[in-house]
Amino acid sequence: MSIPIGCTAGPSLFNSTMAPPEHSRPAELTRTSHIIAAEQPQLRRQSNKRRADKPLQPYRSLARRLGLGTIIWFSIVHAGALAAPFFFTWKAVGLFVVMYWLTGGLGIYLGYHRLLTHGSFQTYRPVKWFFAFLGGLAGEGSAVIWVANHRKHHAHSE
């Protein structure tokens, strides 16, 4: 089967360091040389449409692109931090330490990270929900989004 120059045969399943399969090379390249198409960009024209390595992004409103909910949340937290010295008590400091351990230690580190992202251990469904609830109290977003972002981080960091 001969494919004209500038066309591709279906989705490209190889990266730029690998030679393309024989059926996706133009006929004159397979007969005359061992030059792969990735080294000859003028021979393989990429379509302006969707590429496999860069999926289409849905349209997001300005408020979603700016992260308006996050901006409001951080504004409230910082306003509370500015007001904290005027309402200082040791009881509040103790409550802060306990909530920091519950939301950060159990909610984020144990729940979101170890249980939901990596599946390091198994537990009952109500316990998973409890850890996800504690993680949500930490103010780092929903469990689904946190886990997706963290898995994406591990996919590109190791």
C-alpha positions as CSV (number, residue, x, y, z in Angstrom):
1,M,0.0,0.0,0.0
2,S,1.4,3.4,-1.0
3,I,0.7,6.5,1.0
4,P,1.2,9.9,-0.6
5,I,3.6,12.3,1.0
6,G,2.0,14.6,3.6
7,C,-0.6,12.0,4.7
8,T,-0.6,9.7,7.6
9,A,-2.2,6.3,8.0
10,G,-4.4,6.7,11.1
11,P,-3.3,7.9,14.5
12,S,0.5,8.0,15.0
13,L,1.4,5.6,17.8
14,F,5.1,6.2,17.8
15,N,7.1,9.1,19.3
16,S,9.8,11.1,17.5
17,T,12.6,8.9,18.6
18,M,11.2,5.7,17.1
19,A,10.9,4.8,13.5
20,P,7.3,4.7,12.3
21,P,5.8,1.4,11.2
22,E,6.5,0.5,7.6
23,H,2.9,1.0,6.5
24,S,2.9,4.7,7.6
25,R,6.1,5.7,5.7
26,P,5.8,7.1,2.2
27,A,6.7,4.5,-0.4
28,E,9.8,6.4,-1.6
29,L,11.3,6.5,1.9
30,T,11.0,2.8,2.4
31,R,12.6,1.9,-0.9
32,T,15.4,4.5,-1.1
33,S,16.7,5.3,2.4
34,H,16.5,4.6,6.1
35,I,15.5,8.2,7.0
36,I,12.7,8.2,9.4
37,A,9.8,10.5,8.9
38,A,10.4,12.2,12.2
39,E,13.7,13.6,10.9
40,Q,12.0,15.0,7.8
41,P,9.2,17.3,9.1
42,Q,8.4,18.5,5.6
43,L,7.4,15.0,4.6
44,R,4.9,14.4,7.4
45,R,2.5,17.2,7.7
46,Q,0.7,17.2,11.1
47,S,-3.0,18.0,11.0
48,N,-4.2,21.1,12.8
49,K,-6.9,18.9,14.3
50,R,-6.7,16.9,17.6
51,R,-3.3,15.3,18.3
52,A,-3.1,12.1,20.5
53,D,-0.5,13.7,22.8
54,K,-2.5,16.9,23.3
55,P,-6.2,16.2,23.9
56,L,-8.8,18.9,23.2
57,Q,-9.5,21.1,26.2
58,P,-13.1,22.1,26.9
59,Y,-14.0,25.8,27.0
60,R,-13.8,27.2,30.5
61,S,-15.3,30.5,31.6
62,L,-13.1,33.3,32.9
63,A,-14.1,32.6,36.5
64,R,-13.0,29.0,36.1
65,R,-9.7,29.9,34.4
66,L,-8.8,32.4,37.1
67,G,-9.8,30.0,39.8
68,L,-12.3,32.4,41.4
69,G,-13.3,29.9,44.1
70,T,-9.6,29.5,45.1
71,I,-9.1,33.2,45.1
72,I,-12.1,33.7,47.4
73,W,-11.0,30.8,49.7
74,F,-7.5,32.2,50.1
75,S,-8.8,35.7,50.7
76,I,-10.9,34.4,53.6
77,V,-8.1,32.4,55.1
78,H,-5.7,35.4,54.9
79,A,-8.3,37.8,56.4
80,G,-8.7,35.3,59.2
81,A,-4.9,35.1,59.7
82,L,-4.8,38.9,60.0
83,A,-7.6,38.9,62.5
84,A,-6.1,36.0,64.6
85,P,-3.8,38.1,66.9
86,F,-6.9,40.0,68.2
87,F,-8.7,36.8,69.2
88,F,-5.7,34.8,70.5
89,T,-6.3,32.1,73.1
90,W,-4.4,29.0,74.0
91,K,-7.5,26.9,73.5
92,A,-7.6,28.1,69.8
93,V,-3.9,27.1,69.4
94,G,-4.7,23.6,70.7
95,L,-7.6,23.4,68.4
96,F,-5.4,24.5,65.5
97,V,-2.8,21.8,66.3
98,V,-5.5,19.1,66.5
99,M,-7.2,20.2,63.2
100,Y,-3.8,20.4,61.5
101,W,-3.1,16.8,62.4
102,L,-6.6,15.6,61.5
103,T,-6.8,17.4,58.1
104,G,-3.2,17.3,57.0
105,G,-2.0,14.1,58.6
106,L,-5.1,11.9,58.3
107,G,-7.0,13.7,55.5
108,I,-4.3,14.6,53.0
109,Y,-1.3,12.4,53.7
110,L,-3.1,9.2,54.7
111,G,-6.5,9.6,53.0
112,Y,-5.9,11.5,49.7
113,H,-2.3,10.5,49.1
114,R,-1.7,6.9,50.5
115,L,-5.3,5.5,50.3
116,L,-6.9,7.2,47.3
117,T,-4.0,8.0,45.1
118,H,-1.6,5.1,45.5
119,G,-3.9,2.5,47.1
120,S,-1.3,1.6,49.7
121,F,-3.9,-0.1,51.9
122,Q,-7.5,-1.2,51.8
123,T,-10.2,-0.2,54.3
124,Y,-13.9,-0.1,54.7
125,R,-15.9,2.3,52.5
126,P,-17.1,4.5,55.5
127,V,-13.5,4.9,56.6
128,K,-12.5,6.0,53.0
129,W,-15.3,8.6,53.1
130,F,-14.2,9.8,56.5
131,F,-10.6,10.3,55.3
132,A,-11.9,12.0,52.1
133,F,-14.0,14.3,54.3
134,L,-11.0,15.2,56.5
135,G,-9.0,15.9,53.3
136,G,-11.7,18.2,52.1
137,L,-11.6,20.1,55.3
138,A,-7.9,20.9,54.6
139,G,-9.0,23.2,51.8
140,E,-7.0,21.5,49.0
141,G,-10.0,20.7,46.8
142,S,-12.1,17.6,46.2
143,A,-10.6,14.2,46.5
144,V,-11.2,13.4,42.8
145,I,-9.3,16.5,41.5
146,W,-6.5,16.1,44.1
147,V,-6.0,12.5,43.2
148,A,-6.0,13.2,39.5
149,N,-3.5,16.0,39.8
150,H,-1.2,13.9,42.0
151,R,-1.3,11.0,39.7
152,K,-0.4,13.3,36.8
153,H,2.5,14.6,38.9
154,H,3.8,11.1,39.4
155,A,3.4,10.3,35.8
156,H,5.8,13.2,34.8
157,S,8.2,13.4,37.8
158,E,9.7,9.9,38.1
